[in-house]
């Protein structure tokens, strides 16, 4: 998903663009100058890559080299191991809860202490 703007006449309008199967679908959001649309665009940009404010969590690689889709387990591990509540809230906005829980079970990069904390947090079985 992405947010694009189209200029029609002298005004700019924002659209949410997503792929549904082989089709590309544009959904109208509103005028690009609308504060709600601007806030959504900022959120969308922040969800597309690791925000700079979390640079310290990813000290071993450059942020621009991290692809949120293909490096999902790596990102989830780092945030769950070293992140604060702000980083966790960003993580929940980017990844579904199911994927975070899967990482809890499959990850070798989480300490036992962190894994147990998050298992309790998500109220899942420690089996």
C-alpha positions in Angstrom: 0.0 0.0 0.0 1.1 3.5 -0.7 -0.4 7.0 -0.7 -0.1 9.0 -3.9 -1.3 12.5 -4.8 -2.8 13.5 -8.1 -3.1 17.1 -9.2 -6.4 17.9 -10.8 -6.6 21.5 -11.9 -5.1 23.6 -9.1 -5.8 21.1 -6.3 -4.1 18.0 -5.1 -5.9 14.9 -3.9 -4.6 11.9 -2.1 -5.4 8.3 -2.9 -4.5 5.0 -1.1 -3.1 2.6 -3.7 -3.1 -1.1 -3.1 -3.0 -4.3 -5.1 -5.9 -6.8 -5.0 -4.8 -9.8 -7.0 -3.7 -8.5 -10.4 -5.6 -5.2 -10.0 -4.3 -2.0 -8.7 -7.0 -0.2 -6.7 -7.0 3.6 -5.9 -9.2 4.7 -3.0 -9.9 8.4 -2.5 -8.7 9.8 0.8 -9.5 13.5 0.4 -7.7 16.7 -0.3 -3.9 16.4 0.1 -3.9 19.6 2.3 -6.4 18.0 4.8 -4.7 17.5 8.2 -6.2 14.0 8.6 -4.8 13.0 5.1 -1.4 14.5 6.0 -1.3 12.6 9.2 -2.2 9.4 7.4 0.5 10.0 4.8 3.1 10.6 7.6 2.0 7.3 9.2 2.2 5.5 5.9 5.8 6.7 5.3 6.8 5.7 8.8 5.3 2.2 8.3 7.3 1.7 5.1 10.7 1.7 6.7 12.3 1.6 10.2 12.0 5.1 11.7 15.2 6.9 12.4 14.2 7.2 16.1 14.8 3.4 16.4 18.3 3.6 14.9 19.9 2.4 18.2 18.0 -0.9 18.0 19.6 -1.7 14.7 23.2 -0.7 15.4 24.5 -3.6 13.4 23.1 -2.6 10.0 22.1 0.5 8.1 18.4 1.4 8.3 18.2 1.8 4.6 19.3 -1.8 4.1 16.3 -3.1 6.1 13.3 -4.3 4.1 10.4 -4.6 6.5 8.8 -7.4 4.5 11.8 -9.7 3.8 13.6 -8.9 7.2 10.4 -9.2 9.3 11.8 -11.7 11.8 15.0 -9.7 12.3 13.0 -6.5 12.9 10.6 -8.2 15.3 13.4 -9.8 17.3 15.3 -6.5 17.7 12.3 -4.6 18.9 11.1 -7.3 21.3 14.6 -7.8 22.7 15.8 -4.2 22.9 12.9 -1.9 22.2 10.7 0.3 24.5 6.9 0.7 24.5 7.1 3.3 21.6 9.0 0.8 19.5 6.6 -2.0 20.3 3.6 0.2 19.3 5.3 0.9 16.0 5.9 -2.8 15.6 2.2 -3.6 16.2 1.3 -1.1 13.5 3.6 -2.7 11.0 3.2 -6.4 11.6 0.1 -8.5 12.5 0.0 -10.0 16.0 0.1 -13.5 14.5 3.4 -12.8 12.9 4.9 -11.4 16.1 3.7 -14.4 18.1 5.2 -16.8 15.5 8.5 -15.0 15.9 8.3 -15.6 19.7 8.2 -19.3 19.1 10.6 -19.6 16.2 13.2 -17.0 17.0 16.7 -18.0 18.2 17.7 -14.4 18.7 15.5 -13.7 21.7 16.7 -14.3 25.2 14.7 -16.5 27.4 13.9 -13.6 29.7 12.5 -11.5 26.8 10.6 -14.5 25.3 8.9 -15.2 28.6 7.9 -11.6 29.1 6.3 -11.4 25.7 4.6 -14.7 26.0 3.0 -13.4 29.2 2.2 -10.1 27.5 0.4 -11.8 24.6 -1.2 -14.3 27.0 0.0 -17.3 25.0 1.0 -20.8 26.2 4.7 -21.2 27.0 4.8 -24.7 25.4 
